[in-house]
Amino acid sequence: MVKVGVMGLTGCSGCQCEILNCEDAINRLIGRVEFSYFPLAQDSNGFSDFDILFVEGSVSTELDREKLIEGRKRAKILVAVGTCSCYGGVQSQRNDEASLEEMLRAVYGEKRPEVRVFKPAPLSEVVEVDYELPGCPMDKKQFVYTVASLLNGVEPFFPKIPVCHECKLSENECLLLNGIPCQGPVSFSGCGAPCTAQGVGCQGCRGNCDFPNFEELLSIYDRLGLKGEDAVRFLKVFRGKTLPKLKERSVDEKGA
């Protein structure tokens, strides 16, 4: 029996809920897979050795770090699920703008939390990660594909093409051409482009595609009226450290 664990660190548990939303797939797994650790879904949990361990959330506390390191020791394969675990999540978007002390003072005043905290970080800054399934939340179809691949001894593979590719396949009208800021040209596809299909610009929750041209996209934003720091912060929401340092040079200075 293949032993699977699902662990949550600092996050909203949305990706774990997406796993639970895979009802039909999970029912088919029963008999082949034992969910030996899944506190969000069951009362009886054993933190023993795992064939596959899925981890949601960023590393933000000493407890997070300890759980993750112990989980890595016990897991043959460790998979980061969701943008928090892959890139640090929305909570890490301003890590480079303030010190930890400044953040704590802004949130808690002169008091301090009872637990030791860090700036939110992706799992890969603490342990080796075998596979990443980004998204906010993670796409449940990719979770099913990953589990099926690993159970059959196949490495899951997700080409990092831009969301624009999926928009073309779905025949979605380009939002940038309609004056709506969208991160599709620089964002990792795999979600099926549900946001742009509803007329909402891609927010880049799955991180960067291969070879993203942020400078050109910023020049497009400038023409749409989204300028300078506002444009950079729009790009930073989900990307954390994966966004190059663009804020030091505003779009207005480029003569776009």
Backbone bond lengths (Angstrom), bond angles and torsions (degrees), N, CA, C in turn:
res aa  C-N    CA-C-N  psi(-1)  N-CA   C-N-CA  omega(-1)  CA-C   N-CA-C  phi
1 M - - - 1.462 - - 1.526 110.12 -
2 V 1.311 116.34 128.51 1.462 121.95 178.73 1.523 108.69 -76.80
3 K 1.333 116.30 126.09 1.459 120.90 -179.39 1.529 110.09 -95.75
4 V 1.336 114.97 124.96 1.458 121.91 -177.67 1.518 109.08 -120.42
5 G 1.329 116.88 139.33 1.449 122.41 174.91 1.513 110.78 -123.31
6 V 1.332 116.11 148.92 1.462 122.09 175.80 1.524 107.20 -129.56
7 M 1.315 116.05 113.63 1.468 122.24 -174.26 1.520 110.37 -114.98
8 G 1.316 117.06 141.02 1.448 121.88 176.75 1.513 111.44 -114.83
9 L 1.337 116.86 132.96 1.463 122.57 173.63 1.533 107.32 -108.54
10 T 1.331 118.45 -141.79 1.463 120.31 -179.20 1.521 110.12 -75.59
11 G 1.313 116.29 112.75 1.454 121.62 -178.82 1.515 109.98 179.79
12 C 1.310 115.74 -172.82 1.470 120.74 -175.36 1.516 113.23 -96.72
13 S 1.330 118.28 -4.06 1.473 124.73 -176.94 1.527 112.74 71.50
14 G 1.333 116.80 10.86 1.461 119.44 179.95 1.512 113.65 -62.91
15 C 1.338 117.35 -36.44 1.463 120.27 -179.85 1.523 110.91 -71.34
16 Q 1.327 117.18 -35.51 1.461 119.76 174.94 1.524 110.25 -65.16
17 C 1.321 116.45 -37.34 1.473 119.83 176.62 1.526 110.86 -64.21
18 E 1.336 116.93 -35.84 1.463 119.92 176.89 1.523 111.13 -64.17
19 I 1.334 116.88 -36.22 1.463 119.92 175.86 1.521 109.53 -62.19
20 L 1.331 116.55 -43.45 1.462 120.25 178.86 1.527 111.91 -66.20
21 N 1.333 116.08 -25.43 1.467 119.71 177.94 1.524 112.95 -73.80
22 C 1.326 117.15 -7.36 1.472 121.19 177.74 1.538 109.07 -85.91
23 E 1.324 117.78 51.15 1.465 120.51 -171.24 1.524 113.70 -53.89
24 D 1.330 116.93 -51.75 1.469 120.29 -176.25 1.527 110.80 -62.28
25 A 1.333 115.98 -43.61 1.469 119.51 -178.88 1.524 110.64 -65.37
26 I 1.341 117.01 -41.29 1.457 120.10 -179.73 1.525 110.54 -65.06
27 N 1.319 116.74 -39.26 1.470 119.71 177.68 1.527 111.44 -61.11
28 R 1.332 116.27 -36.83 1.463 119.46 179.18 1.526 111.74 -72.64
29 L 1.343 115.90 -24.12 1.459 119.86 179.62 1.529 112.55 -76.86
30 I 1.325 116.02 -26.12 1.462 119.45 -178.95 1.528 108.82 -58.18
31 G 1.294 115.87 127.87 1.461 120.91 -175.91 1.513 111.74 107.44
32 R 1.329 115.87 -26.38 1.460 120.38 176.76 1.522 111.29 -109.07
33 V 1.336 115.75 -26.40 1.453 121.28 -173.93 1.528 109.98 -128.44
34 E 1.319 115.72 138.87 1.455 121.06 173.28 1.528 108.59 -112.20
35 F 1.326 116.61 116.76 1.457 120.85 174.43 1.526 106.96 -80.56
36 S 1.323 115.18 87.40 1.463 119.89 -174.22 1.526 112.64 -78.45
37 Y 1.345 116.53 -18.11 1.462 120.15 179.57 1.523 108.72 -145.56
38 F 1.337 116.06 112.08 1.460 121.85 179.51 1.530 107.24 -161.25
39 P 1.344 117.61 71.80 1.463 121.55 -172.99 1.520 114.93 -56.30
40 L 1.328 117.70 -30.47 1.460 119.52 179.83 1.523 111.80 -68.15
41 A 1.333 116.79 -24.43 1.458 120.19 -171.55 1.517 114.62 -111.04
42 Q 1.347 118.15 -17.68 1.458 118.71 -174.46 1.528 110.57 -148.45
43 D 1.327 115.27 157.83 1.464 121.08 -177.93 1.520 112.52 -83.75
44 S 1.326 116.47 -36.70 1.463 121.10 -176.05 1.527 109.80 -93.06
45 N 1.340 116.42 116.23 1.460 121.00 -176.55 1.518 110.35 -137.92
46 G 1.334 114.75 135.81 1.457 120.45 177.11 1.513 110.36 -122.49
47 F 1.333 115.73 119.88 1.463 119.42 -178.23 1.522 108.68 -90.39
48 S 1.347 114.20 75.67 1.465 120.07 -179.06 1.524 108.82 -111.12
49 D 1.333 117.09 -149.75 1.464 120.05 178.99 1.524 110.31 -77.68
50 F 1.339 115.24 144.59 1.462 121.11 -179.01 1.526 109.98 -123.02
51 D 1.326 115.43 142.96 1.459 119.36 168.51 1.528 109.22 -76.69
52 I 1.349 116.05 -40.94 1.466 121.71 178.03 1.521 107.73 -137.17
53 L 1.332 116.72 130.56 1.455 121.62 175.56 1.522 108.88 -122.71
54 F 1.333 115.16 120.59 1.463 121.82 175.85 1.530 108.26 -97.38
55 V 1.332 116.41 132.41 1.461 120.50 -176.45 1.525 109.51 -126.78
56 E 1.332 114.88 125.75 1.469 121.84 176.31 1.521 109.75 -107.62
57 G 1.328 117.52 148.33 1.447 121.72 173.11 1.515 114.09 100.78
58 S 1.318 115.48 160.83 1.466 121.28 178.30 1.521 110.19 -92.79
59 V 1.311 115.33 164.44 1.472 121.55 177.43 1.526 107.63 -90.38
60 S 1.329 116.65 107.69 1.456 120.67 -174.68 1.524 113.86 -126.01
61 T 1.339 116.95 -12.00 1.461 120.55 -178.50 1.528 109.74 -136.20
62 E 1.322 115.55 166.70 1.456 120.26 176.69 1.523 111.02 -61.97
63 L 1.338 116.83 -37.12 1.461 120.74 177.52 1.523 111.00 -62.98
64 D 1.336 117.09 -42.31 1.467 120.69 175.66 1.521 110.27 -55.21
65 R 1.318 115.88 -49.29 1.460 121.26 -177.10 1.534 111.05 -61.02
66 E 1.322 116.44 -44.95 1.467 120.25 -178.45 1.521 110.77 -64.19
67 K 1.339 116.99 -44.76 1.470 120.44 179.69 1.520 111.17 -62.20
68 L 1.328 115.89 -42.25 1.460 120.13 -177.61 1.524 111.14 -66.61
69 I 1.328 117.45 -45.22 1.464 120.42 -179.94 1.528 110.48 -62.53
70 E 1.325 116.74 -41.79 1.462 120.06 178.40 1.534 110.63 -66.65
71 G 1.320 116.87 -40.23 1.458 120.06 177.67 1.510 112.71 -63.23
72 R 1.344 116.33 -39.03 1.465 120.56 177.73 1.525 111.22 -63.55
73 K 1.327 117.07 -38.53 1.457 120.80 178.57 1.526 111.22 -63.43
74 R 1.307 116.31 -34.29 1.463 120.79 -173.37 1.532 113.66 -92.55
75 A 1.322 117.76 -10.95 1.465 121.18 -173.46 1.525 112.66 -103.59
76 K 1.334 116.13 131.61 1.460 119.88 172.18 1.526 110.30 -69.60
77 I 1.328 115.93 -40.50 1.467 122.00 179.37 1.527 107.93 -129.87
78 L 1.326 116.84 129.54 1.460 121.24 177.13 1.522 109.22 -117.27
79 V 1.337 115.99 126.67 1.453 122.04 -177.33 1.526 109.30 -118.90
80 A 1.327 116.78 124.25 1.462 121.75 174.29 1.519 108.78 -82.42
81 V 1.335 116.82 127.08 1.462 120.30 -179.13 1.526 109.82 -118.05
82 G 1.315 115.47 126.22 1.456 121.10 179.22 1.520 112.73 93.24
83 T 1.318 114.73 158.96 1.453 121.12 -175.47 1.527 112.69 -66.06
84 C 1.330 117.60 -31.73 1.469 119.19 179.12 1.524 110.69 -61.21
85 S 1.311 117.04 -45.29 1.463 120.29 -177.92 1.524 111.91 -74.78
86 C 1.333 117.03 -30.16 1.470 120.35 -177.35 1.528 112.63 -82.22
87 Y 1.350 116.95 -41.09 1.464 120.32 -172.43 1.534 114.06 -127.16
88 G 1.307 118.42 -7.35 1.463 121.05 -176.55 1.504 113.59 108.34
89 G 1.346 117.90 -18.70 1.452 122.06 174.99 1.516 114.16 76.71
90 V 1.336 114.96 -179.38 1.463 120.26 -178.08 1.526 111.19 -60.84
91 Q 1.341 116.98 -27.38 1.460 119.85 -178.59 1.528 113.22 -69.84
92 S 1.328 117.16 -11.57 1.468 120.24 -179.98 1.527 112.83 -103.65
93 Q 1.331 117.30 3.07 1.465 119.52 -170.95 1.527 113.39 -63.73
94 R 1.337 117.78 -23.04 1.467 119.26 -179.60 1.525 112.03 -116.74
95 N 1.314 116.15 25.47 1.465 119.92 178.42 1.524 112.71 -56.76
96 D 1.326 116.09 -31.61 1.465 119.89 -176.25 1.526 112.98 -89.56
97 E 1.328 116.84 1.51 1.464 119.82 -175.37 1.527 113.70 -102.51
98 A 1.328 116.83 -13.29 1.460 119.98 -177.89 1.518 109.58 -154.30
99 S 1.319 115.83 155.40 1.458 120.22 175.78 1.521 109.48 -77.62
100 L 1.319 116.80 163.72 1.456 120.82 176.67 1.525 110.56 -59.95
101 E 1.318 117.21 -39.80 1.462 121.15 179.48 1.526 111.01 -61.11
102 E 1.315 116.64 -41.78 1.471 120.23 178.71 1.523 111.10 -65.77
103 M 1.317 117.05 -38.46 1.460 120.88 178.44 1.525 110.94 -64.61
104 L 1.328 116.25 -45.64 1.460 120.50 -179.30 1.526 111.14 -63.26
105 R 1.324 116.53 -39.54 1.455 119.62 179.79 1.524 111.30 -66.87
106 A 1.341 116.50 -37.87 1.464 119.99 179.87 1.526 111.69 -66.76
107 V 1.325 117.21 -33.85 1.459 121.08 -177.02 1.528 112.49 -88.67
108 Y 1.340 116.58 -45.26 1.464 120.75 -171.66 1.526 114.35 -107.07
109 G 1.328 117.91 -5.52 1.454 119.07 -174.33 1.516 109.94 70.23
110 E 1.315 116.50 -137.83 1.459 120.22 -179.96 1.527 112.87 -82.53
111 K 1.327 117.26 -10.78 1.463 120.45 176.19 1.527 108.99 -76.81
112 R 1.309 116.43 166.55 1.454 121.64 177.88 1.520 109.35 -133.24
113 P 1.323 117.37 145.58 1.471 119.19 177.64 1.518 110.83 -62.18
114 E 1.317 116.47 153.06 1.462 121.11 -176.56 1.525 112.46 -76.38
115 V 1.317 117.12 -14.41 1.459 120.34 178.22 1.531 109.14 -108.94
116 R 1.319 116.48 156.14 1.456 120.75 177.17 1.524 109.18 -76.01
117 V 1.314 116.56 128.18 1.462 120.90 -176.48 1.521 110.67 -120.51
118 F 1.351 114.63 159.61 1.459 122.55 177.59 1.518 108.51 -130.99
119 K 1.302 115.76 169.48 1.460 118.47 167.38 1.526 107.54 -65.58
120 P 1.336 118.60 135.58 1.465 120.55 -177.70 1.526 111.59 -55.38
121 A 1.323 115.98 134.76 1.466 121.22 -176.46 1.523 110.35 -137.01
122 P 1.325 118.16 151.67 1.466 120.81 174.80 1.522 110.94 -71.16
123 L 1.314 116.39 162.18 1.467 121.08 -178.49 1.514 111.94 -59.25
124 S 1.323 116.82 -35.37 1.462 121.07 -173.93 1.520 113.12 -65.39
125 E 1.337 118.17 -15.14 1.460 120.24 176.14 1.525 111.78 -79.98
126 V 1.334 116.33 -10.51 1.469 120.54 -177.54 1.522 111.86 -115.21
127 V 1.340 117.42 -41.80 1.461 121.64 -177.78 1.519 109.97 -136.93
128 E 1.305 115.79 170.74 1.467 120.72 174.65 1.522 109.26 -78.80
129 V 1.320 116.25 130.79 1.464 122.71 179.74 1.524 108.34 -110.14
130 D 1.330 116.29 131.54 1.467 120.02 -177.54 1.521 112.61 -82.66
131 Y 1.333 116.93 -41.81 1.470 120.81 -178.95 1.522 108.86 -143.47
132 E 1.328 116.29 152.19 1.459 122.03 177.79 1.524 110.26 -124.81
133 L 1.323 115.68 134.48 1.465 123.06 174.88 1.518 108.17 -121.88
134 P 1.332 118.46 84.56 1.464 120.23 -176.36 1.516 112.32 -73.80
135 G 1.320 115.18 174.74 1.453 122.09 179.10 1.518 110.14 130.41
136 C 1.322 116.48 152.82 1.460 120.85 179.66 1.531 108.66 -132.68
137 P 1.352 117.13 85.27 1.460 125.32 1.32 1.532 111.72 -84.43
138 M 1.325 115.20 174.80 1.462 121.58 173.18 1.533 109.65 -57.80
139 D 1.325 116.25 145.93 1.463 121.06 178.40 1.532 109.57 -76.03
140 K 1.319 117.30 122.45 1.463 120.02 -174.10 1.528 112.40 -66.77
141 K 1.335 117.61 -27.29 1.465 119.22 177.37 1.525 110.67 -66.48
142 Q 1.340 116.54 -35.26 1.455 119.48 177.02 1.521 111.22 -70.74
143 F 1.330 116.69 -31.67 1.459 119.77 175.49 1.528 110.06 -63.95
144 V 1.335 116.62 -46.40 1.466 120.78 179.68 1.522 110.46 -62.15
145 Y 1.332 116.15 -43.25 1.465 120.38 179.10 1.528 110.65 -61.53
146 T 1.337 116.97 -41.75 1.462 121.32 -178.95 1.521 110.87 -64.50
147 V 1.335 116.74 -46.86 1.470 120.30 179.18 1.518 110.45 -61.07
148 A 1.336 116.95 -46.70 1.465 120.62 -179.40 1.522 111.00 -61.00
149 S 1.329 116.88 -41.51 1.464 120.46 -179.77 1.523 110.98 -64.27
150 L 1.339 116.77 -48.11 1.458 120.57 -177.20 1.528 111.46 -65.27
151 L 1.330 117.40 -37.00 1.463 120.20 179.23 1.525 111.64 -66.17
152 N 1.330 115.61 -25.19 1.461 120.05 -179.94 1.525 112.57 -101.20
153 G 1.332 116.18 12.55 1.458 119.84 176.64 1.514 114.72 72.54
154 V 1.332 116.84 24.48 1.464 121.86 -178.65 1.524 109.00 -112.76
155 E 1.320 117.80 136.28 1.458 120.71 177.75 1.526 109.83 -76.35
156 P 1.335 118.32 124.06 1.471 119.77 176.69 1.524 110.47 -66.88
157 F 1.309 115.63 141.58 1.461 120.30 -176.82 1.517 109.32 -135.03
158 F 1.332 115.98 129.83 1.457 121.53 178.44 1.523 108.97 -128.63
159 P 1.342 118.43 105.99 1.468 120.18 179.28 1.520 110.58 -63.72
160 K 1.322 117.50 134.67 1.462 121.78 -174.39 1.522 111.02 -89.54
161 I 1.331 114.86 61.78 1.457 120.91 176.90 1.529 109.14 -87.03
162 P 1.344 118.34 157.50 1.461 120.16 -176.55 1.523 113.41 -72.83
163 V 1.321 115.06 158.32 1.463 121.51 178.45 1.523 110.83 -60.35
164 C 1.335 117.61 -27.53 1.473 120.76 178.21 1.531 111.26 -54.08
165 H 1.319 116.76 -33.62 1.462 120.83 178.69 1.526 110.29 -60.99
166 E 1.321 115.96 -44.59 1.465 119.41 179.48 1.526 111.71 -69.58
167 C 1.332 116.53 -32.51 1.465 119.30 175.57 1.524 110.82 -62.85
168 K 1.325 115.66 -41.58 1.465 119.30 178.62 1.525 110.61 -63.58
169 L 1.347 116.41 -43.34 1.465 119.62 -180.00 1.528 111.36 -62.95
170 S 1.349 115.67 -34.35 1.464 120.29 -179.12 1.522 112.77 -88.85
171 E 1.335 115.94 -2.37 1.460 122.74 -177.88 1.522 111.94 59.89
172 N 1.334 115.76 36.13 1.464 120.29 173.79 1.524 109.33 -75.75
173 E 1.311 116.61 140.20 1.453 120.87 176.98 1.524 109.16 -72.25
174 C 1.324 117.75 138.34 1.457 121.76 -178.27 1.529 109.97 -66.04
175 L 1.320 116.03 121.36 1.461 120.81 -177.71 1.524 111.88 -72.98
176 L 1.329 116.89 -33.67 1.466 119.62 178.79 1.528 110.92 -60.58
177 L 1.320 116.53 -37.16 1.463 120.25 178.49 1.523 111.46 -68.17
178 N 1.338 115.33 -20.22 1.465 120.33 178.31 1.522 112.49 -99.14
179 G 1.340 116.12 10.92 1.453 120.05 175.41 1.512 115.54 83.37
180 I 1.338 118.30 16.68 1.461 122.12 -178.91 1.525 109.08 -106.51
181 P 1.343 118.76 120.26 1.468 120.29 178.25 1.521 111.28 -56.98
182 C 1.328 116.23 132.17 1.460 122.21 -176.25 1.531 108.28 -147.37
183 Q 1.324 116.57 140.64 1.463 121.16 -179.17 1.531 112.37 -100.09
184 G 1.298 117.18 10.26 1.457 121.07 -177.97 1.515 115.70 -51.88
185 P 1.360 119.58 -41.21 1.463 119.81 -176.97 1.526 114.57 -64.38
186 V 1.346 118.07 -19.78 1.463 119.73 -176.56 1.525 112.59 -117.39
187 S 1.335 117.38 6.48 1.462 120.93 -171.81 1.521 113.04 -109.13
188 F 1.312 115.43 146.16 1.459 125.96 -178.80 1.534 109.55 -68.92
189 S 1.312 117.28 122.75 1.462 121.66 -179.08 1.533 110.60 -79.58
190 G 1.330 114.82 -174.91 1.458 120.43 179.88 1.507 112.65 123.72
191 C 1.320 115.82 -11.30 1.465 121.15 -178.55 1.526 112.06 -88.18
192 G 1.349 116.94 -19.54 1.457 119.92 -174.61 1.512 113.10 91.11
193 A 1.335 117.24 5.17 1.469 123.98 177.55 1.525 113.26 56.01
194 P 1.341 119.08 49.34 1.465 120.07 -179.77 1.524 113.24 -69.89
195 C 1.338 117.58 -30.79 1.469 120.09 -177.55 1.528 110.79 -68.28
196 T 1.329 115.38 -49.98 1.467 118.72 -177.98 1.524 111.19 -66.08
197 A 1.322 117.46 -29.04 1.467 120.46 177.32 1.521 111.19 -63.99
198 Q 1.336 116.40 -24.15 1.463 121.26 179.24 1.529 112.00 -99.84
199 G 1.331 116.41 9.52 1.455 120.01 177.69 1.511 114.63 83.22
200 V 1.344 117.10 13.94 1.457 121.79 178.96 1.530 108.47 -106.12
201 G 1.320 117.68 129.29 1.456 121.05 -179.34 1.515 112.40 -61.04
202 C 1.329 117.04 140.27 1.462 121.91 176.13 1.521 109.72 -55.84
203 Q 1.339 116.65 135.53 1.457 122.00 -179.51 1.533 112.26 -98.70
204 G 1.328 117.42 -0.95 1.463 120.44 177.09 1.510 114.01 72.91
205 C 1.329 118.13 30.99 1.471 119.91 -173.82 1.523 112.82 -70.22
206 R 1.330 118.53 -13.88 1.462 120.58 179.68 1.533 112.34 -98.50
207 G 1.325 116.49 8.25 1.456 119.10 177.35 1.520 113.32 84.57
208 N 1.319 116.26 -162.11 1.465 122.34 -171.34 1.524 112.13 -86.26
209 C 1.335 114.77 143.45 1.457 119.85 166.65 1.527 107.51 -80.36
210 D 1.310 116.82 177.22 1.462 120.31 174.83 1.534 110.11 -68.17
211 F 1.323 117.07 136.47 1.461 124.25 175.12 1.536 113.37 54.99
212 P 1.342 118.60 53.00 1.469 120.31 179.22 1.527 111.37 -71.05
213 N 1.326 116.56 135.20 1.464 121.36 179.49 1.535 108.59 -101.77
214 F 1.333 115.56 83.03 1.458 120.05 -177.14 1.525 112.13 -68.27
215 E 1.322 116.60 -36.30 1.464 119.57 -178.25 1.529 111.17 -60.63
216 E 1.315 116.75 -43.89 1.460 119.68 -179.98 1.521 110.93 -67.71
217 L 1.333 116.62 -39.19 1.461 119.68 179.38 1.531 110.51 -64.85
218 L 1.331 117.05 -38.12 1.462 119.97 177.09 1.528 111.82 -63.24
219 S 1.324 116.17 -35.07 1.461 118.72 178.10 1.525 110.75 -68.27
220 I 1.331 116.80 -33.52 1.466 120.63 175.71 1.528 109.98 -68.08
221 Y 1.339 116.50 -44.45 1.467 119.88 177.04 1.521 110.92 -57.34
222 D 1.331 115.85 -40.04 1.463 120.42 -179.70 1.517 110.88 -58.53
223 R 1.329 116.33 -42.60 1.463 119.65 179.53 1.528 111.67 -69.05
224 L 1.342 116.27 -24.48 1.465 120.14 178.50 1.521 112.48 -84.90
225 G 1.348 115.98 -7.72 1.450 119.74 179.18 1.512 114.77 100.63
226 L 1.343 117.82 0.79 1.470 121.82 176.33 1.519 106.67 -97.64
227 K 1.331 117.15 107.12 1.463 120.20 -165.90 1.525 113.47 -120.37
228 G 1.342 115.30 159.25 1.446 123.54 168.31 1.514 115.25 49.19
229 E 1.339 115.27 -128.11 1.458 121.43 -176.13 1.520 112.30 -61.65
230 D 1.327 117.39 -34.57 1.462 119.86 179.73 1.526 110.71 -63.10
231 A 1.320 116.38 -40.89 1.461 120.52 179.90 1.525 111.08 -66.85
232 V 1.337 116.32 -42.98 1.460 120.70 -179.61 1.520 110.51 -64.71
233 R 1.324 117.35 -43.21 1.462 120.28 -179.89 1.533 111.79 -67.47
234 F 1.304 117.32 -30.53 1.467 120.54 173.34 1.525 110.44 -60.80
235 L 1.333 115.96 -40.70 1.462 120.38 179.16 1.529 112.59 -73.63
236 K 1.330 117.32 -25.69 1.460 121.08 -173.00 1.527 113.92 -81.13
237 V 1.313 118.71 -16.61 1.466 121.66 -167.89 1.526 112.82 -48.03
238 F 1.320 117.77 -49.06 1.458 120.94 -177.42 1.525 114.06 -106.39
239 R 1.322 117.85 -9.88 1.461 119.45 -167.41 1.517 115.09 -87.18
240 G 1.313 118.53 -25.32 1.453 119.88 -178.54 1.521 111.44 56.35
241 K 1.337 116.28 -129.91 1.467 121.64 -176.45 1.529 113.30 -74.82
242 T 1.321 117.73 -8.35 1.460 119.03 -177.43 1.529 112.10 -77.44
243 L 1.330 117.71 -9.41 1.461 120.48 176.99 1.519 109.63 -89.58
244 P 1.334 118.38 126.75 1.468 120.18 176.69 1.522 110.85 -60.71
245 K 1.312 117.54 161.19 1.461 121.34 179.81 1.526 108.87 -74.23
246 L 1.316 114.41 100.16 1.459 120.46 -178.86 1.518 112.17 -106.60
247 K 1.327 116.78 -20.70 1.461 119.82 -171.32 1.528 113.00 -69.19
248 E 1.342 117.69 -20.12 1.460 120.01 -177.18 1.523 112.48 -67.51
249 R 1.313 114.54 -15.96 1.458 118.19 -179.02 1.519 107.67 -134.14
250 S 1.305 118.43 106.72 1.456 121.36 -174.68 1.515 109.81 -71.15
251 V 1.305 114.56 159.17 1.462 120.39 -179.05 1.522 110.81 -62.76
252 D 1.331 116.32 -34.53 1.467 119.26 -178.46 1.518 111.74 -61.01
253 E 1.336 117.47 -29.99 1.457 122.12 -177.53 1.525 112.54 -75.16
254 K 1.343 116.26 -13.23 1.459 118.55 -177.03 1.528 112.16 -83.93
255 G 1.310 116.11 -12.32 1.448 119.03 -176.94 1.497 112.67 74.36
256 A 1.359 116.47 26.86 1.463 120.28 -178.89 1.516 110.28 -71.08
